[in-house]
Amino acid sequence: MVKAIDVAKLFLGWATRDGDLITNLKLQKLLYYAQAWYLVNSRRRLYEDKIEAWEFGPVIRSLYSKWKRHGNSPIPYKLIGNEESPFGASQISFLKEFYSIFSNISATNLVNMSHNETPWKDAYSMGQNTEISTSSMMKYYTELYERL
């Protein structure tokens, strides 16, 4: 199984390739939604890393810490060229489709989306930094998908 850092590097690589910019805030939300929709589509986790409910939405603590020095500025990323190597073909296919949709949503809108959804709200109501369970994500986003 891949790690969240692998997904983060993939997204940062694609952003760099496309001349786009991703802040730590936006990256955290992209990682959360990638996990959520992968759960719905594949019935398993994309990565094992825990996601916590923080004030500004879902966060993977280790990756937040890795890039927090950039503050609100975009995370600089130098393409390595092997960003896709940790992933299988079906994962890449999913992530390309996911990224083509979600990369166009602003960080602020992604924060607002997460704040209006049960997994973050329930975890945050138990205290900041509470883990957002993958079972709550699976349940909520599967029900959302079925309503679409």
Secondary structure by P-SEA (a helix, b strand, c coil): cccaaaaaaaaaaaaaaacccccaaaaaaaaaaaaaaaaaacccccccbbbbbccccccaaaaaaaccccccccccccccccccccccaaaaaaaaaaaaccccccaaaaaaaaaaccaaaaaaaacccccccaaaaaaaaaaaaaac
